[in-house]
């Protein structure tokens, strides 16, 4: 359950905690999490650093990218396969395609950084430019 993962994260007072794959599902993202919430997702033969704050916001503010969130959290899918399917490598790249409302409650530097990431993602030519 996501609530248990969040409780462990805050109690640990670490930069990130390890979480077993399948311990939560993206459908549990019912509100945006702070961008500081990071976990190392651990599965059979693969580990992935995941920003749950970014993914929660992608899931909630960009419904068209929910497939990316699900694939990114599925460790049986390599990052190369995620890129081939979605033309995105990271949670931050996906977040950069969301409306600015997705990070309005965070520090203003995040908006600046996300605009720069978005420019890079759009240069790949996979996405039509849309207003943030």
Secondary structure as UniProt FT lines:
FT   HELIX           2..12
FT   STRAND          17..20
FT   TURN            21..22
FT   HELIX           26..28
FT   TURN            35..36
FT   STRAND          38..43
FT   TURN            44..45
FT   STRAND          46..51
FT   HELIX           52..61
FT   HELIX           63..65
FT   HELIX           66..73
FT   TURN            75..76
FT   HELIX           79..86
FT   HELIX           91..96
FT   HELIX           100..103
FT   TURN            104..105
FT   HELIX           108..123
FT   TURN            124..125
//
